[in-house]
């Protein structure tokens, strides 16, 4: 998340965000109580329960080694601690996210959180040799010998084979396998891969800003027995840009317990029965807690989801 988008969210939430992890870490026990009842949904292939709110790490964890790196690491440590304290576990990253895997690996080791994290990463679309090499590199950077989920990243070929990913699972080096996409232009190929390969997990972009995966891809994944993770739930910041300065509708607070626009967006996505978990990105511990609260309490039914999106479209 870049600073521009972060400011947009801060304004939308009405938060006076802290810039230092030390200012928010002491409050973690209270946050844990506030989000202690994060819902869990079953992974279809196994029945394992997964918390419905996780975190994506693109941009946020790929910061440079500069004079601010130490403070940034402390801040990101606060985010991971808030995730776990609040009942979450899913951390999604990728080889292509710059230094993100390396940062996450180091933080999980230093914080002693690895055994509390459902760790997901991604390898490039390449030949078998390249895929295996990418996976080995990810494990090294993440400082682990296995991950919970290994995904192929952004396939474009409708005949893409997930064979190496199945082998990682068979070898016990990945608990589950799947693939991800974030580009509408690839949806045709993505649907073919989904139906032919029948992955354990399917990850796709989905938000009030971009609902194009709703009609075919998410239902197809559910039909194939895949757990569905949704990324970019704030539409690359476009959601916050639209709601900035707008008051939450009273009915959303009264009927859903929503207290922020971020919760409004995330609850709407989780109201889709095909969605297993959402993975918003954030660089602030208090935003992580706010996201987690979206995974508690009442979830909107079809009628409420329609009302929510109509209200958003009319803003």
N, C-alpha and C positions, 0 to 999 in steps of 0.2 A: 504494500500500500504506500503510495507516495504521499508527501506532506499535504498536497492539495486536497486529495481525497480524504485524508485523515481530518483535516480542518472541516471539510464538508460534513463529515459524520459528527464531529464534535458540536458543530452548530445545530445540526438536526436533533441531537440528543439533549442539547442544553447542558452538556458537561463542561466543567472547567478542568480539562485533563491535566494530570501530572506528567512531568517530563522525566521523572526519575523513578526507577523501580522501587527504590528504598521508601518512597512516599506511599506506595500502595501495598507492599508486601505485608506489613503488620496487620492489615485489615482482612487477610485471607480467611481466617476462621469464620468471620461473619459472612463473607461471600459464599463460603462453602455451605453454610446453613441456608442462605438465600436460594441457592441453586442445587440443593441436595437431592431434589426429586426429579432430576433430569430423566426423561423417559428413555427407555431402551426398546429397540425393535430387533426382531430375530433376523439373522443372516440365513436366508432360505436354505442354502445347501447344508448347513450344519445345525441350525437352531441356536447358535451362540448369540447372546444378546449384545447389541452394540448401542452405546449412547447416541442419541439423535443429533447432537451438536459436536462437531469437531473443529479443526482449524486447518486451513490451507496455508502454505508457506511461500508461495511465489512472491518475489519482490521483498517481502517483509524480513525474511531470514537471509537474504543474499546481499547484505550490506558490505561495504569495503573495509579493508584493514586501514583505518586512519586514526586520527587522534580522538575520535568519538566512539571507536569500536568497543571499548571496555564498557562505557555507559550503555551503549546499545545492547550489548550482550546481557547486561543486568536487567534491562527492560524486557528483553525477550524471555529471559529466565522467569520474570514475573508473569508473563503470559502463559508459559507452560505450567507453572505452579498453579495459577488460577484455573486452568483447564482441568487439572487433576483434582484440585481441592473442590471444584464445583461438580465433580462427578463425570467429567468427560474423559476421553482416552484417545480419540482418533486424531492422528497427525499425518497429513498428506503432503508429500514432497515429490521431487523428481530430480533426475540427473541434470536436467536442463535449467534448473533454477539457480544457476550460478553457485555461490558458496553455501546455499541453504542446507544441503545434506551434511556438509562438514560442521556447520554451526549447530544443527540439531543434534548430531552425534555427540559433540562435545558437551552441549548443555545437558542432554539426558544422562550422560555419564557423570558429570559434576553434580547434578541434582539428585542422582540415584533414582531416576524415574523410569528407566527403560522397561521394567517389568510391569509398569502401570499404563503403558502406552500401546495402543493399537497402531503400529507404524506401517504406513503405506508409502511406496515410492514407485517410480516409473522408469522404464528403459526406452531407448530410442527405437524407432522403426528401422530395422537394419537386417542384415543377414544373421544367421545363427551365431557366428563368431562374434559379431559386433554386439548382439544382444547379451550374450554371456559375459563379455568383457564389461559391458555397461553395468550389469548386475553386480559383478565382482567389485567394481569400483564403488558402487553405491554402498555395499555392505562395509567396505573398508572405511568410507567416509562417515557412515552412520555408527561405526564402532560396534557392530553386532554381527552375529553369524547367521541371522535369519530375520525376516520381516513377516509381519502378519499379512500383508497384501503386496503383490508385485503386479504392476500393470504395464501394458503396452501403451505408449503415449501417442495420441493423435494419429491413428491409422487413416490412410487415404485410399487404400486398395480394398475393394470389396471381397477379395479372395485372401486377405491377410490371414496367416496361420498363427495361432497362439500356442503352437506346440512347445516351444522352449519354456513358456510360462507354466504350462501344465507340468513339465519336467521339474521346474523349480519346486512346485508343490509336491510332486512325487518324491523328491529328494529330501523333503522336510525343511527346505530352506525358505519357503514361503508357505504360509498357512492357506492362503487363497490366491487365486490369480484372476486377472480381469484386464480391462482396458479403459481408456479415457478419451474424451474429446471435448473441445471447447469452441468448435468452429462450425457454423451453420452450413458452410459450403461442403463439408464432408459428411453430412447427415445421411445421404444415400448409401455411401460405402459403409458407414458406421452401422446402419441398420442391417445390412447384409452380414457383416462380421458378427454382430450380436446374435443373429438367428442361426448362423452356421457354426459358430464356435461355442456358444452356450457357456459363457464365462461365469465364475462365481460372483464377480462384481462388475458393475458397469457404472462409469462416472461420466456425467454430462453437465454442461452449463444450463442453468435454469433460474430464472428470476422473473419478477413482474415486468422488468424491462425487456426481457427476451424469453418468450414463452414457447418458442418454436419446437422444443423437444417434448412438449406436453402431449400432443395428439398421437404420436406414433412411437417415438423412441422409449419413453418411460413406460408406457403400457407394454411394449414389446419386451422390454427387459423384465418386467414383472412376470409376463407370460413364460419367459425362458427360465424363470427361477433364479434370477440374478438379484443380488442386493444392489440398490441404486444409491450412489453418492451424487450429490449435486454441488457443482462448483459455481463460482461467480454469482452468489445469491443477491448481490447488490448491483449487478450489471456493470462491473468496472467503475463503480462510483456514480453512475447515472441515476440510480435510485435516490441517493442522498441529494444529488443536485436538484431533483424534482421536488422533494419534500422539504427542502431547506426553508425554514421560516414558517412552515405550515403546522398547525396544531393537529395533534392526533384526534381522530373522531372519538367522541365520548363512548360510543357503543363498543369500540374496540377494547377500551379499557374495562368497561363494565362487563362485557360478555366473554372476553378472552384473557383479561388480566394484563393486557399489553401496556407497557409504560414507556416504550421508545419506538421510533420508526424502524430500527433494526429488528426488534422483536416482531413488529408487524410483518415485515418482509419474510423473516425466517419461519414464523408460524404459518404464514400463507403457504410456503413451500412444503412444510411438514404436514400440512393438511391434505396434500396429495397422497392417496393411499399407496402409490407406487414408490414413494421416496423412503429410503431407509435412514439416511442421515444427510445433513448439510454440512459443508465445510467452508464457512466464511473465513476470510483472512483478517487478521487484526494485529496491530503492533502495541496495543495498550492493554494492560491487565484488566482495567475496569471495563473495557469494551468486550473482552473475552467473557467476563462475568455477565454482562448485559446480553451477549449472545446466548449463553447457557440458560438464562432465564426464559428464553424463547422456547426451550425444550421442556418446560414445566407446565403443569396445569392443563387447561382445556385446549384442545386443538380444533381448528375450524372445520366444520363439515362442508359439503359441496356448496350449499346455499350461502354460507358465510364467506367462503372463498370467493365466490362470485361477487358478493357485495364488496369485499375488500379490494378486489382488482378493479371493479367499476369505480370505486372511490378514488383509487390511485390514478386511474386513467383520466379522471375528470379534474385532477389538480392542475 
